[in-house]
Amino acid sequence: MENTKILLLDDREENLISLKAILSRDDIEIYSTTSANEALRIVWENEIAVALVDVQMPGMDGFEFAETLLSNPKTKEILIVFVTAISKETTYAVRGLKTGAIDYLYKPLDPYITNAKVDSLIRLARSQKEIRDKNKLLENYATIILNSPDIIATVEPETGNIISINPSVEKILGISPSHLVGTTILDLLVEPGNASLREVLVRKSYVGGETIVVEDRFFGRLRQPVWLELRIMYKNRLLFVNLHDVEKRKEHERALIDAQSLAEKARKAKESFLANMSHEIRTPLNGIIGLGNLLSATPLDASQRDLIDMLRQSSGSLLNILNDILDISKIDEGKFSIIPTSTDLRVLGKGIIDLMRFKADEKKLNLSLAIDQNLPECVMADGMRLNQILLNLVGNALKFTQEGGVVCRVDLISETQFGHKIKFSVDDTGIGMSEEHLANIFSEYGQASENTSHQYGGTGLGLTISQKLVRLMGSELEVNSKSNKGSQFFFTLILPDANEKSVEPKPSVAFQDLPPFTGKTVLVAEDNPINALLLKKYLKTWLLDATMVLNGREAIDALREKKYDLIIMDTRMPEMDGFQAASFARKQLMIQTPILSLSATVLPEEIQQALASGMNDTLSKPFEPEKLHRKIAALLGEE
């Protein structure tokens, strides 16, 4: 509640000091002055509720000051108490009361009496202000109701009889308000027996207090049916009904609502499907990739290492397919951003060729990179997305080429005022496509022909995503192709110079060679046994003392008993999930330990939910152990 403002007016400073000391409280705000003119300025600029005024003052005495306040509408509601040491005679007191004062305080002031009187005045002032505010509010409401274009009525709940109704009823229904008072509102309905309003009155569904919205047909002018939307609210044993004319837009609104409802259901179904699919696939995939990492760290002969490499390659391909599906969803929903950074196109191209070299070698194909000598050293581009596009194009070219080779080209076309115009293209000597097949090549899940996926594999998502990404960059992915004569996929971007060189990525390090975290304890909540095994192995290798639990409830029990340096928590677990456990740990247990979220989905909504629940950082499955190590180091402050 807002503090009550009190004015102290006395020509002697020591009296003001004494009064302030007596009235020192948290719920009041004190203004003090020794000048009556200054006091008038204070009451004019501030909402003073109570004024303690000395009677005898030079210039304008207390009586004159009170009369001045009483004569002005803005200040006449101030409660005035005279403070005096002169007399307690009746005639003197009567004079003060006639000037507008409501009480006296006599010097020397008794602190208990003074506080008691001021306390009662504060309650009175607050009560009066509340009454004034409510009266003003009622006046405003009355103005709104009388001038509202909607029909506004008060109705008796038990009978449906109209108690009051505003003038708008005559304009909408053609009936005078005076003719309706005392009649039942149900008589105005076209089909009172089947009306939604009748259902509300019979069932008394308004008793809960929530606003009920229904639509019914009423007889309008010349007995023509009119659709009205009724907003019904129950208060003070009355129904307040707002009737709004929706005749002209009812059909359109219903169609729009139906369309929005279907779209929302489809969106939620899609989000739910993607989240569940991501979780169900990523969780075992994390185990497959992790087990491959663990096996690669053991002594292996050449054939075994080849098998491990193929296992990791296959799991990587599966992860790419999953990411492709999620990328399409994010792009379509506008949740995908292009973030330009300093990019060395030569390094980017070399990385793509090095990565895809093994595929070319398997099929005994030539794979080469052709870089224009005049290409700038570094440009501003989203290197990660550009890499994704070219990897898709090179991978597709290798897939559909049986003889010859594939060339990835980066050519400088021209200079513009906005930057360098650069063409990216991938040429192959593969199976090519006919003109009719080219028409569907960029459609989602589409391939050149029905038997393409059977013969060459793949989902047909790569080109779809590449086209969407190229469009986000402001260009268009195009293709030139002839059946059995190969294909060329190309696009052109205008990229400005970068102010600084790009930073080359550090080479990856095997998990067993990463530095340890000696002496640190970590609590791990993970219900999947394979993922739990992997985490335990990684953490043990890094000399972390790990306590393993199966769900959020067990994690909370462990946190009650022991303090840890770090908490690693899966988001989806039985009994209590990671979000609930993190929120409970922060709010109920008041634990400040860093929490790392492990999630098998990469949807932005789940990342935001993790941070909102109190987690410090997130890591999506499947993850490389090196990335887990970096996250742990950052949270432990050992970067």
HELIX and SHEET records of a PDB file:
HELIX    1   1 GLU A   13  ILE A   22  1                                  10    
HELIX    2   2 ALA A   36  GLU A   45  1                                  10    
HELIX    3   3 GLY A   62  SER A   71  1                                  10    
HELIX    4   4 THR A   90  LYS A   98  1                                   9    
HELIX    5   5 PRO A  111  ASN A  147  1                                  37    
HELIX    6   6 SER A  168  LEU A  173  1                                   6    
HELIX    7   7 PRO A  177  LEU A  180  1                                   4    
HELIX    8   8 ILE A  185  LEU A  188  5                                   4    
HELIX    9   9 PRO A  192  ASN A  194  5                                   3    
HELIX   10  10 SER A  196  ARG A  203  1                                   8    
HELIX   11  11 SER A  205  GLY A  208  5                                   4    
HELIX   12  12 ARG A  221  ARG A  223  5                                   3    
HELIX   13  13 LYS A  250  SER A  296  1                                  47    
HELIX   14  14 ALA A  302  ASP A  332  1                                  31    
HELIX   15  15 LEU A  345  GLU A  362  1                                  18    
HELIX   16  16 GLY A  383  LYS A  399  1                                  17    
HELIX   17  17 GLU A  435  LEU A  438  1                                   4    
HELIX   18  18 THR A  452  TYR A  456  1                                   5    
HELIX   19  19 LEU A  461  LEU A  472  1                                  12    
HELIX   20  20 PHE A  511  ASP A  513  5                                   3    
HELIX   21  21 PRO A  529  THR A  541  1                                  13    
HELIX   22  22 GLY A  552  GLU A  561  1                                  10    
HELIX   23  23 GLY A  578  LYS A  587  1                                  10    
HELIX   24  24 PRO A  604  ALA A  612  1                                   9    
HELIX   25  25 PRO A  625  LEU A  635  1                                  11    
SHEET    1   A 5 ILE A  28  THR A  33  0                                        
SHEET    2   A 5 THR A   4  LEU A   9  1                                        
SHEET    3   A 5 VAL A  50  ASP A  54  1                                        
SHEET    4   A 5 LEU A  79  THR A  84  1                                        
SHEET    5   A 5 ALA A 101  TYR A 106  1                                        
SHEET    1   B 5 ILE A 162  ILE A 165  0                                        
SHEET    2   B 5 ILE A 151  VAL A 155 -1                                        
SHEET    3   B 5 LEU A 238  ASP A 245 -1                                        
SHEET    4   B 5 PRO A 225  LYS A 235 -1                                        
SHEET    5   B 5 ILE A 212  PHE A 219 -1                                        
SHEET    1   C 2 THR A 341  THR A 343  0                                        
SHEET    2   C 2 VAL A 379  ALA A 381 -1                                        
SHEET    1   D 5 ASN A 366  ILE A 371  0                                        
SHEET    2   D 5 GLY A 405  THR A 416  1                                        
SHEET    3   D 5 GLY A 419  ASP A 428 -1                                        
SHEET    4   D 5 SER A 487  LEU A 495 -1                                        
SHEET    5   D 5 GLU A 478  SER A 481 -1                                        
SHEET    1   E 5 ASP A 545  VAL A 549  0                                        
SHEET    2   E 5 THR A 521  ALA A 525  1                                        
SHEET    3   E 5 LEU A 566  ASP A 570  1                                        
SHEET    4   E 5 ILE A 595  SER A 599  1                                        
SHEET    5   E 5 ASP A 617  SER A 620  1                                        
END                                                                             
